[in-house]
Amino acid sequence: MTTHELNLRRATDADLDWLCALRNEPEAVRYSKSGVRTREDLEHDYLHNPGKFVYIVARADQADVGFVILCEEGDGTFEISIAILPELRGQGLARPLIELGSQHAAAAHDARGVLATIVPGNVASRRSFEACGYVLDASASTEVLQHFLWTPTARG
């Protein structure tokens, strides 16, 4: 497997058009639980919401590859959402992106758990999250959405 050096930076208003285009890309919408989002939705519901943290993910050469969104759910749990540019899918970026976002939730936001909500037909996403240590929470899953939980290992 190719390793990828990825970095997070907090998204700003200057990233809104890019975020909106990636978030509303047909394959992203297909597997989203919320459908198409407007620029205004993203601005108010994500960038300017104190419980949501939007990060642009870039390679070491500073080329943007996707985003990670962490939403505070309460009781120390954060929900993670990711997206990768269409032209970069299938290149082994999902796992490093998920790992980076999950570790960041634990380190920067003191997350006790990170939740991934996946549409059952999104097999690639499910496999990527499972490969990163996410475990299906059958009791919280439905026919429409599956919930996977990751718990940070004890830090010394």
Backbone hydrogen bonds, N-H to C=O, Kabsch-Sander energy under -0.5 kcal/mol:
donor,donor_aa,acceptor,acceptor_aa,energy
6,L,4,H,-0.9
7,N,58,A,-2.9
9,R,56,I,-1.7
11,A,54,V,-3.0
15,D,12,T,-1.9
16,L,13,D,-1.5
19,L,15,D,-2.9
20,C,16,L,-2.9
21,A,17,D,-2.3
22,L,18,W,-2.3
23,R,19,L,-3.1
24,N,20,C,-1.9
25,E,22,L,-1.2
28,A,25,E,-0.7
29,V,25,E,-2.3
30,R,26,P,-2.4
31,Y,27,E,-1.2
32,S,29,V,-1.5
42,L,38,T,-2.3
43,E,39,R,-2.4
44,H,40,E,-2.8
45,D,41,D,-3.0
46,Y,41,D,-0.5
46,Y,42,L,-1.2
47,L,42,L,-2.4
48,H,43,E,-1.6
49,N,46,Y,-1.2
52,K,49,N,-1.9
53,F,70,L,-2.9
54,V,52,K,-0.5
55,Y,53,F,-0.5
55,Y,68,V,-3.0
56,I,9,R,-2.9
57,V,66,G,-3.0
58,A,7,N,-2.6
58,A,56,I,-0.5
59,R,63,A,-2.4
60,A,5,E,-1.0
62,Q,59,R,-2.2
64,D,62,Q,-0.5
65,V,57,V,-3.2
66,G,57,V,-1.4
67,F,83,A,-2.1
68,V,55,Y,-2.2
69,I,81,S,-2.9
70,L,53,F,-2.7
71,C,69,I,-0.5
71,C,79,E,-2.7
72,E,51,G,-3.4
72,E,70,L,-0.5
73,E,77,T,-3.2
74,G,77,T,-0.7
77,T,74,G,-2.5
78,F,113,G,-2.1
79,E,71,C,-2.9
80,I,115,L,-2.9
81,S,69,I,-2.2
83,A,67,F,-1.8
85,L,65,V,-2.7
88,L,85,L,-2.0
89,R,85,L,-0.7
89,R,86,P,-1.0
91,Q,88,L,-1.1
97,L,93,L,-2.3
98,I,94,A,-2.9
99,E,95,R,-2.9
100,L,96,P,-2.5
101,G,97,L,-2.5
102,S,98,I,-2.8
103,Q,99,E,-2.7
104,H,100,L,-2.3
105,A,101,G,-2.2
106,A,102,S,-1.9
107,A,103,Q,-2.9
108,A,104,H,-2.9
109,H,104,H,-0.8
109,H,105,A,-1.0
110,D,106,A,-0.7
111,A,105,A,-2.1
112,R,76,G,-3.0
113,G,76,G,-1.4
114,V,150,W,-2.8
115,L,78,F,-3.2
116,A,148,F,-3.0
118,I,116,A,-0.6
118,I,146,Q,-3.1
122,N,119,V,-2.6
123,V,121,G,-1.8
126,R,122,N,-2.3
127,R,123,V,-2.7
128,S,124,A,-2.2
129,F,125,S,-2.7
130,E,126,R,-2.7
131,A,127,R,-2.3
132,C,128,S,-0.9
132,C,129,F,-0.6
133,G,130,E,-1.8
134,Y,129,F,-2.3
135,V,149,L,-2.4
137,D,147,H,-3.6
138,A,136,L,-0.9
140,A,137,D,-1.4
141,S,137,D,-0.9
142,T,145,L,-3.5
146,Q,118,I,-3.0
148,F,116,A,-2.7
149,L,135,V,-2.8
150,W,114,V,-2.6
